[in-house]
Amino acid sequence: ELSEKTITTVKSTVPVLAEHGEAITTHFYKRMFADHPELKNIFNMTNQKAGRQPRALANAVYAAAQHIDDLSAILPTVNQIAEKHRSLQVKPEHYPIVGKYLLIAIKEVLGDAATDDIMQAWEEAYGAIAHAFIQVEEKKYEQAVAQDGGWSGYRNFKIAKKVKESAVITSFYLEPEDGKKITSYHPGQYITVQINMPHSEYTHLRQYSLSDAPGKGYYRISVKREEGGPERPDGVVSSYLHDQLEEGAVLPITAPAGDFYLNEENHEPLVLISGGVGLTPMMSMLNRMVHQNHDRDVYFVHAAHNQEVHAFKEEVADFVKESPSVQAKVVYSTPGAEDSAYDREGRIDLPWLKSVVPYDAEFYFCGPEGFMREVHSSLKEWGVPDEQIHYEFFGPELSLQ
Ligand code: HEM
């Protein structure tokens, strides 16, 4: 139980701290990784370089601090992060480490204003927030093992099959090395893959959405080769998967996780909108619908640059042929001269969307940030209620609000 004084003190310092997010970015992680290099095995060091994840964690602590007198108000957010933490095997013993360096950073940001009282209040607040996460995560660890075919920690899977889906996306079919049952999952969920590259001091963890329907005896992930840019280094991990890991290679993975998934109780029409490699969770949902022989109308809208990078063309075309309730629309932003089978050139905007999908539907979408913003604002402008809109960002969570 936190005292009234602690609560007031913490809440009053949140705005100052939130404003100085950059300082947290630069100091907190740098120190933490210097003293605890073993944590480099867990954190995505590419996201670290881009500065997105550092802000995400600190911002989440501040958001929680604002609700420190009633943490239950932020349970949906805690739940989503906890899914990710469980998937990454974040454990209770990690929390004091993160807390220590976060407090040092807070002290630094507040400077002279950081009295003993304030620091004491923050220490208590962090303790309460960490406790809330640890409790939610503990249940998730138990559930992951208790499931039929479930497991705790990492389990070795071998690459049974590698299939090129487009110029940039390749699917990996993963089967458990022990030959035993694997747990089912909800279409839309992801797994964490542990990649041990030769000549790399640390392991690399990456999360990939499952792209096939559950219940098939394997997990399929479909990975895009990430090319670098001015703000981002090359995707060493995705290149390694594409170029070095062949059929037969072994990958340790954790059990499926994630709170972005298909609501199968609902029977309204289903609209699945994806941009680029954001199609992977949508492919799982579409696959599921088709294999369930569902009577739900499904609209699969996919945007890609052009035909060369358009993955799963044949698989989706087969579904449309097989199932009268499935429709697919293809949007190419920059079609090649030879490209033929597409429904629209340019971007997905509201007038076009209105002409191809129903309003009275449940919408799921996933893709790059700019695409997500456009789709989200179109749906809002159309007046689609929030309860019918579901989306997932790749990488650290951002906000569309
Ligand atoms: C991801 C919050 C503690 C490791 C995240 C994200 C948030 C967050 C908001 C991004 C979620 C997303 O991408 O959707 C917090 C809060 C914590 C906490 C509020 C404390 C109360 C920890 C601890 C560890 C940890 C103790 C382990 C040492 C990670 C990792 C990621 C992550 C590895 C994924 C991002 C990456 O790979 O760099 N956390 N976290 N977190 N968290 Fe935490």
Residues whose N, C-alpha, C, O or C-beta is under 5 A from the ligand:
A	BS01	HEM	I42 F43 N44 N47 Q53 A56 L57 A60 V61 I81 K84 L88 V90 H94 Y95 V98 I129 A130 F133 G395 P396 E397
